[in-house]
Amino acid sequence: MIAITKPSPNRLNLHISGTLDAETMRKTLDDFIAKSEGVENGTLLYTIPAMAWPTFGAIAVEFARLPELFRLLKHYRKCAVLSDAGWIKTIAELEGAVLPGIEIKGFNLSETKAAEAWLAAPGD
């Protein structure tokens, strides 16, 4: 299950759990792109309590849309990832190290307030 909400004009919250298949990934990316419209200097909060590896089809859908997703990066400055799964936080922070213009930081699920404070802090 994936839910994307837009609690403010420059913020998206994504709640991800379960397995991502190709159709779910396609719908999620469509929703993410639509809700990113008009976002400037935005922040993202991903909450991932439990997630299995995406299916091969889901990964293929994401790779096919990478150019479009890279263009969206300019809309965001920070992304906090809440998860108790170490591999999810590690992958998120590795992405943050290689993606230009966006900081990505992992937090435990119990650190929601710390993640919110980090997102609200001015960028470097």
Phi, psi and omega in degrees: 000137177227132176232131177242124177238159179235085185290342176209167185302333184240033182215133171239140173246131178238128177246118186235129174209157179085197183265138176261118174256180185299315182294318178297318179297317180300312180295320180296314180295320176301314180295317180299315181296315180297317182284345177278349179304125177084356179288134175225134180055041189276172177229154179234140174234110176263130172244119185230085182291322179202131182209136174271166176301141177297153176290164178301321179298320179295318179296320179297319178298315180296314179300322180296335183253011181305316179303318179295319180291321178298324177295331179288338182304327182296343180277345187236146178247334182217149175219123175255136180243116178262118178195149174266356178275116182302322183294327180292314180295322179296313179298318180299314182290329174296319176299319179297330180285336184251343180273129183285140170083001180225134174266135178232130182224138179266144178223153171288157180303329180285355184256034182303315181297320178295320178295317178298316180296319179296318179296323183283339181293146178300150178288164179286000000 
